[in-house]
Amino acid sequence: MARPSMEACGIDVFATARNAGFPIRCSRQRMNHPLIMHYYR
């Protein structure tokens, strides 16, 4: 049985990652797939 995603459970993934100390942002370039996030350190 598959588990639901964090987003489906109402978890704010971006806030959780930032609170854990991970710098996170979305790529806004058109050439990238809109659902793929790029992480920068």
Backbone as ProteinMPNN parsed JSONL, in Angstrom:
{"seq_chain_A": "MARPSMEACGIDVFATARNAGFPIRCSRQRMNHPLIMHYYR", "coords_chain_A": {"N_chain_A": [[0.844, -1.174, 0.0], [0.598, 2.167, -0.854], [1.98, 5.157, 0.545], [0.597, 8.382, 1.349], [1.67, 11.535, -0.057], [3.757, 14.068, 1.526], [2.735, 16.607, 1.071], [0.059, 16.038, 0.513], [-0.804, 15.357, 3.004], [-0.947, 17.739, 4.246], [1.396, 18.929, 5.098], [3.729, 21.516, 5.176], [6.141, 21.483, 3.062], [8.271, 23.132, 2.221], [8.584, 24.962, 4.373], [9.194, 23.148, 6.408], [11.63, 22.063, 5.486], [13.218, 24.395, 5.462], [13.159, 25.053, 8.215], [14.616, 22.928, 9.163], [17.09, 23.617, 8.386], [17.867, 23.487, 5.728], [18.685, 25.13, 2.77], [16.335, 26.075, 0.464], [14.72, 26.381, -2.655], [12.63, 27.108, -5.484], [13.178, 26.438, -8.925], [12.774, 28.821, -11.439], [13.005, 28.743, -14.13], [11.979, 28.381, -17.495], [12.819, 26.21, -19.02], [13.105, 24.062, -17.346], [11.369, 21.328, -15.872], [8.208, 22.017, -14.438], [7.506, 20.76, -12.04], [9.748, 19.787, -10.853], [12.018, 20.36, -8.338], [14.879, 22.274, -7.563], [17.632, 22.008, -5.504], [19.762, 24.038, -3.589], [22.895, 24.471, -2.037]], "CA_chain_A": [[0.0, 0.0, 0.0], [1.395, 3.39, -0.97], [1.715, 6.223, 1.52], [0.342, 9.681, 0.711], [2.794, 12.473, -0.012], [3.717, 15.034, 2.634], [1.839, 17.693, 0.683], [-1.315, 15.554, 0.632], [-1.124, 15.318, 4.438], [-1.01, 19.11, 4.749], [2.694, 19.362, 5.613], [4.4, 22.533, 4.363], [7.461, 20.904, 2.822], [9.275, 24.19, 2.166], [8.819, 25.452, 5.738], [9.849, 22.073, 7.152], [13.027, 22.002, 5.044], [13.907, 25.602, 5.953], [13.308, 24.925, 9.669], [15.645, 21.919, 9.4], [18.376, 24.185, 8.01], [18.166, 23.299, 4.314], [18.29, 26.228, 1.888], [15.5, 25.469, -0.572], [13.978, 27.311, -3.502], [12.185, 26.525, -6.755], [13.722, 26.998, -10.151], [11.729, 29.495, -12.201], [13.372, 28.734, -15.541], [10.994, 27.68, -18.311], [13.334, 24.971, -19.601], [13.007, 22.992, -16.358], [10.022, 20.821, -15.612], [7.668, 22.828, -13.338], [7.325, 20.014, -10.797], [11.048, 19.38, -10.317], [12.64, 21.412, -7.54], [16.333, 22.222, -7.52], [18.097, 22.401, -4.185], [21.067, 24.688, -3.593], [23.531, 24.54, -0.717]], "C_chain_A": [[0.89, 1.239, 0.0], [0.999, 4.395, 0.106], [1.445, 7.527, 0.792], [1.568, 10.585, 0.843], [2.653, 13.417, 1.175], [2.743, 16.16, 2.333], [0.381, 17.288, 0.846], [-1.763, 15.488, 2.089], [-1.17, 16.709, 5.05], [0.29, 19.622, 5.34], [3.289, 20.39, 4.66], [5.854, 22.092, 4.193], [8.551, 21.971, 2.818], [9.593, 24.718, 3.561], [9.551, 24.404, 6.566], [11.325, 21.981, 6.783], [13.812, 23.205, 5.549], [14.143, 25.52, 7.46], [14.372, 23.899, 10.04], [17.024, 22.403, 8.961], [18.774, 23.991, 6.559], [17.755, 24.532, 3.525], [17.537, 25.625, 0.703], [14.791, 26.561, -1.358], [13.602, 26.587, -4.791], [12.892, 27.212, -7.906], [12.577, 27.619, -10.933], [12.051, 29.551, -13.691], [12.375, 27.888, -16.328], [11.508, 26.347, -18.843], [13.258, 23.796, -18.627], [11.559, 22.57, -16.182], [9.457, 21.548, -14.399], [7.52, 22.08, -12.017], [8.636, 19.565, -10.164], [11.67, 20.557, -9.588], [14.147, 21.197, -7.511], [16.794, 22.766, -6.176], [19.509, 22.956, -4.281], [21.614, 24.721, -2.179], [24.363, 25.766, -0.627]], "O_chain_A": [[1.835, 1.327, 0.784], [-0.159, 4.469, 0.517], [2.007, 7.761, -0.278], [2.391, 10.414, 1.743], [1.576, 13.55, 1.756], [2.015, 16.617, 3.214], [-0.445, 18.098, 1.269], [-2.957, 15.555, 2.38], [-1.407, 16.846, 6.25], [0.292, 20.649, 6.019], [3.344, 20.152, 3.453], [6.687, 22.305, 5.074], [9.637, 21.746, 3.352], [10.764, 24.902, 3.894], [10.44, 24.745, 7.347], [12.177, 21.838, 7.66], [14.943, 23.058, 6.012], [15.22, 25.881, 7.933], [14.967, 23.986, 11.114], [18.015, 21.695, 9.136], [19.907, 24.298, 6.188], [16.599, 24.948, 3.595], [18.064, 24.749, 0.017], [14.32, 27.545, -0.788], [14.201, 25.569, -5.137], [13.167, 28.411, -7.864], [11.52, 27.004, -11.075], [11.438, 30.32, -14.431], [11.976, 26.812, -15.884], [10.713, 25.442, -19.095], [13.34, 22.644, -19.052], [10.641, 23.376, -16.331], [10.166, 21.688, -13.403], [7.418, 22.716, -10.967], [8.638, 19.021, -9.059], [11.83, 21.633, -10.164], [14.621, 20.064, -7.441], [16.392, 23.854, -5.765], [20.354, 22.398, -4.982], [20.874, 24.972, -1.228], [24.986, 26.015, 0.405]]}, "name": "protein", "num_of_chains": 1, "seq": "MARPSMEACGIDVFATARNAGFPIRCSRQRMNHPLIMHYYR"}
